[in-house]
Amino acid sequence: MAAVFTPLGDDDLAPIAAAAKDVRVSEPKPETGHTLPPNDATPPVHQRRPRYAGKNPRKFHEKYKELNPQRYASDVEKVIASGKTPAGMHRPVMMQEILEVLAPTAGEVAVDCTLGYGGHAREILARIQPGGKLIGLDVDPIELPRTETRLREAGFGEDMFTTVRSNFAGLPQSLAQLGIDSVNVVLADLGASSMQLDDPARGFTYKGTGPLDMRMNPSRGEPASKFLAHVSEEKLARLLEENADEPQALLLAKSIKSSPALETTGDLAGLVRAALSRKHVNKDEADLSVRRVFQALRIAVNDEFSALETFLRHVPTCLASGGRIAVLTFHSGEDRRVKKAFQAGERDGTYSAVAHEVTRASMEEIHSNPRASSAKLRWAVRA
């Protein structure tokens, strides 16, 4: 028997409409970390982290865990335990040896002339409290504010810690601006920091392609690419020999100056390897030459030896009686200048004691942090 449908009238629909008002439709809950968009907005598109080739990330910008140590502390510890330095982080070299020779105590005024990542500064700050103050100098406008933020978050307020964007050669002027006559402790950790070396965008490293820059302060001076464009072949050869003890200085200077303009770190590294391969230099020796060429150019671009000589000449006037200075070098040219300045100061009575032998990193530290292998520590005490 066929079903018969009777149309509903208004009186029949009224109870259904009233019941519908009491029906509550639950809205879908958003995923963690997201909020529901307004009705007229486009829902946010979930952005996945870009995938990288292989098991582990190789490129600097892909190492998201190492670059965020606060969030991925355990992963960063694994990198350190493997004897490597996490990307974007600087591990302080010869910490215990430096603390021993500087002997910072409560109430003293200290200066870290190359603040960097702030590893040495943090330990010195802890030892000069209560009542002590540390001034952190660094010429790098990119890394300085990051380090200041880290140390502020560690509990070191403005009464304990002050930063000044300056090269260490400007130590006397920086202290004068702060109204400080003399200090008790001075530390200078020379060379480039791991943050600068690791980031291809800064142009210090040959391990990744980036602009051929190498400036500690990218807003001043000229990048390495422009320096190479106008420096003479003779001067370049001299720089490679004096700044990095490069045995193939003449050959490499000639090859660099006879090539088209070099714009990237990859261009320079490739040219050096190609030039040496024609001389049948093996790969390991060629890699060492690449490293030395980059070091020599970095020193030249930033005028590091001139800044060091100025610093060593003026630092005694910044030290209080009995004040201690420690200098950590990573190149024979740096160490030679520090050694001669300290010895001259001892002879003329400026320093009452100096290091007559360098202190080197222990084998345990070198195994844990290979970047400590070339470090040399010298110290002096103000008369």
Secondary structure by P-SEA (a helix, b strand, c coil): cbbbbbbbccccaaaaaaaaaabbbbccccccccccccccccccccccccccccccccccccccccccccccaaaaaaaaaacccccccccccaaaaaaaaacccccbbbbccccccaaaaaaaaaaacccbbbbbbbccccaaaaaaaaaaaaccccccbbbbbccccaaaaaaaaaccccccbbbbbccccccccccccccccccccccccccccccccccaaaaaacccaaaaaaaaaaaccccaaaaaaaaaaaccccccaaaaaaaaaaaaaaacccaaaaaaaaaaaaaaaaaaaaaaaaaaaaaaacccccccccbbbbbbbccaaaaaaaaaaaaaaaaaccccccccbbbbbcaaaaaaccccccbbbbbcccc
